[in-house]
Amino acid sequence: MTALLALGLSPFFAMAGEPVADCVALGSSQEIVRAGGGGQIFLRDGQSHYRLGFARNCDSVTMTPTIQISADGQADRLCPAGTKVRTKTSTCDVSVVETISAEEFAKRKQRARR
């Protein structure tokens, strides 16, 4: 039974915290959580969840009402390399794009509300 449980959960654990390998077209159902200052943001796109870490601190993400994500010059595109986050006042380079679990996203969202 434990072996079956481990087999059933292994794909979940393999996905969470893993770098994104391919580009992803983002849909219209996005939610962004600004947490941890300007070093990272958390993104929910439909049923998928991501952590985006910045190459340099991106303070403008903490103060802007809108954020646009793009890669390769295409809006609403998330890639392992070349992703940019544009705010009203600046554009920041994303250095890390990784998947996270829905639970991790919910925790980050809860912490950001405090």
N, C-alpha and C positions, 0 to 999 in steps of 0.2 A: 504494500500500500504506500509506504513512504517513497519507494522508487517511482511508482506511478505519479504520486503527487509532485515529486521533483521533476519528472519528465514534463508534466503538465505546466509547471511554472517556469521552466527554463527559458522558453521564448520570451516571456515577460521580462525576466531579469536580463536577458541578453539585449533587449531593446533599450531599456532605461539607462541613461547615461552614456550611450554609445554615440560617437560622432556620426553626423549625417553623411552618408556615402554618396548620395546623388542629389541633384537639384529637386526641389519640391515646388509645385505651383500652389500658392496659397489661395484659399477660397475667400468668400465674403464674410464668413463667420469667424472673425478673429477677436481675441481678447489678449491684451498686453498688460502684464503686471510689471510695474517698475519697483524693483526691490534691490536693496544692497547698494544704494547710491547710484553712481553713473557707470559702474563696472559691468553691469549685465541687465538684461531684461528677460522675462519669461513670456512665452507666446503659446496661446491655445489657438489652434486652427482646426475647427471641427472637433474631431476626436483625437487629434494629434497634439502633442505637447513638446515644446522645445525650450532650451536655454540658449540665449545668445550672449556670448561674452565679447567685450570690445577689446580691440588692440590697445587702445589708450582710453582713459576715463572719458566717458561721454556724458558730462553733467547735464547737457540740454535735455536728455530723455526724462529727467526727473521733473522738469518744469513745463514741458510742452503738452498741449492738449491732443496733438496728432503726431503719429509716427508712421512713416512710410518705409516699408522694407522692399529692397530691390537687389537684384544680382544680374550681372551681365547686361546692364542697361534696361532690364525688364522689371516693371513694377510687380509687386506681389509674388516675388520669386525668392526662394531661400536656397542657397547653395553652400557646399562645404568650404568654398573659397570664393572671395569676391563679393560677398554679401555686404550691403551698406544699409544703414539706418539713417533716414533723413528726418530731421525735426524742423521746426519753423526757423531755427537759427543756425543749424549746422548739419553736417553729414559726418557720420562716424563709421569707421571700418570695423566689421565684425571679424574676430579672429577665431571664435569657437562657435560651432552650431552643433548641439547635441540633443538627442531625444531625452525626455524625462517622463516619468509616470504621471498619470492624472492626479495621483495622491500627492506627489511632490509639488505639482502646480498648485493644487488646492492649499497646501501648507504655505507656499510662498505668497499666495493671494491673501491668506489669513494674516500673515505677518505684516504685509504691506498695509493692511487696514489699521494697524495699531498706531 
